[in-house]
């Protein structure tokens, strides 16, 4: 460890210890000499004003009355935390497609400065952190900011919404409840005052947004989860049934580790395959995900969902018969 990391490790050890920590233990944990431990303790106490009490014989600890209130000044990160921050910074800068670039520029500059301060002049090989956006959608930055503000400030929101399925444009006034990031895109869960019902809106289809002065109507969390998270997919609604999907042994190695729904049920089959059960309301998204596995997946029940999958596969096959 360099001195920076030793001070951080020393602080964490003393903060998390209920009893005095001996110098011998600190030597072992910090990987340094006895003299270095004493120098680091003195720096932590005198320069950083840490509430250290004790002596070399009985050990050292933080004063119980001050331990919970003391934090290291500034932002202290270990090497592995710094590396994780570097990767996250690359995700932030490369995956947004320019969205929020102006708003996040000061934050990105602060992160880059922090990285420079602790790199000891080293140039980080950031090209080794790859971020490949997949099927993300373009979004109006101003609309996204207004949506976020309305959600957090608990204000009603007015906007034009162009439905993707019909391309129809309507004016909506809603009480925002939550903003959800799902499969690389953002969705607004809201109480639609015109429909008098809960709805989910794809934020990339929102335009002309205005935050209103009116206070948003709050919907109970349990009702939100029941309506918006009870079934499979982003546009879920109340569950209408359970789907059983069987995957062969080849696909099972992937599906067994995947999260499809908070209430999913799964079991490994004797032949090495995997059986997955999920609640669903609208079948569209579930069918799309199952068909993604092609011949490696089969919908077992209900019969209606199985028939829908069969019809979709037949239509797809007809495209190749000419």
TAGINOR-V920112 format. One record per pair of residues at least 24 apart in sequence whose ideal C-beta (glycine too) atoms are under 8 Angstrom apart, sorted by the first residue. I is the first residue (numbers start at 0). J is the second residue. Records with the same first field share a line. If there is no record, write none. Layout:
I = J ; J
This chain:
0 = 29 ; 30 ; 31
2 = 39
3 = 75 ; 117
4 = 77 ; 78
5 = 29 ; 31 ; 35 ; 39
6 = 39 ; 42 ; 43 ; 47 ; 71 ; 75
7 = 71 ; 75 ; 76 ; 77
8 = 77
9 = 39 ; 40 ; 43
10 = 43 ; 49 ; 71 ; 75
13 = 43 ; 49 ; 51 ; 59 ; 60 ; 61 ; 66
14 = 61 ; 66 ; 69
16 = 60 ; 61
18 = 58 ; 60
19 = 53 ; 57 ; 58 ; 59 ; 60
20 = 58 ; 59 ; 60
21 = 58
22 = 55 ; 58 ; 59
24 = 58
25 = 59
47 = 71 ; 72
74 = 113
76 = 113 ; 117
81 = 113 ; 114 ; 117
84 = 110 ; 113 ; 114
85 = 114 ; 123 ; 125 ; 128
86 = 128
88 = 114
89 = 125 ; 128 ; 130
90 = 128 ; 130
93 = 130 ; 132
94 = 130 ; 132 ; 135
96 = 132 ; 135 ; 137
98 = 138 ; 140 ; 143
99 = 140 ; 143 ; 144
101 = 140
102 = 140 ; 144
132 = 183
133 = 183
134 = 182 ; 183
135 = 183 ; 184
136 = 183 ; 184 ; 201 ; 203
137 = 203
138 = 184 ; 185 ; 202 ; 203
139 = 203 ; 205 ; 206
141 = 208
142 = 202 ; 205 ; 206 ; 207 ; 208
143 = 185 ; 202
145 = 208 ; 209 ; 210
146 = 175 ; 178 ; 185 ; 187 ; 202 ; 205 ; 208
147 = 178
148 = 210
149 = 175 ; 210 ; 215
150 = 175 ; 176 ; 177 ; 178 ; 187
152 = 210
153 = 214 ; 215 ; 217
154 = 210 ; 211 ; 212 ; 213 ; 214 ; 215
155 = 192 ; 210 ; 211 ; 213 ; 214 ; 215 ; 216
156 = 189 ; 208 ; 209 ; 210 ; 211 ; 215
157 = 208 ; 209 ; 211
158 = 205 ; 206 ; 207 ; 208 ; 209
159 = 205 ; 206 ; 207
160 = 200 ; 204 ; 205 ; 206
161 = 204 ; 206
162 = 204
163 = 201 ; 204
171 = 200
172 = 211
173 = 198 ; 200
174 = 215 ; 216 ; 217 ; 218
175 = 215
176 = 215 ; 217 ; 218 ; 223
177 = 223 ; 227
178 = 202
179 = 233
181 = 233
182 = 233
186 = 233
188 = 223 ; 227
190 = 215 ; 216 ; 218
192 = 216
197 = 222 ; 223 ; 226 ; 227
199 = 227 ; 233 ; 234
228 = 261
229 = 278 ; 280
230 = 260 ; 278 ; 279 ; 280 ; 281
231 = 259 ; 260 ; 277 ; 278 ; 279 ; 280 ; 284 ; 285
232 = 279 ; 280 ; 281 ; 283 ; 284 ; 285
233 = 284
234 = 281 ; 284
235 = 279 ; 280 ; 281
236 = 280 ; 281
237 = 280
238 = 278 ; 279 ; 280
239 = 279 ; 280
240 = 278 ; 279 ; 301 ; 304
241 = 276 ; 277 ; 278 ; 279 ; 301
242 = 276 ; 277 ; 278 ; 279 ; 282 ; 285 ; 298 ; 300 ; 301 ; 304
243 = 274 ; 275 ; 276 ; 298 ; 299 ; 300
244 = 274 ; 275 ; 276 ; 277 ; 289 ; 296 ; 297 ; 298 ; 299
245 = 272 ; 273 ; 274 ; 275 ; 296 ; 297 ; 299
246 = 272 ; 273 ; 274 ; 275 ; 292 ; 295 ; 296 ; 297
247 = 271 ; 272 ; 295 ; 296
248 = 272
249 = 295
250 = 292 ; 295 ; 296
254 = 292
259 = 288
274 = 299
279 = 304
282 = 307
286 = 311
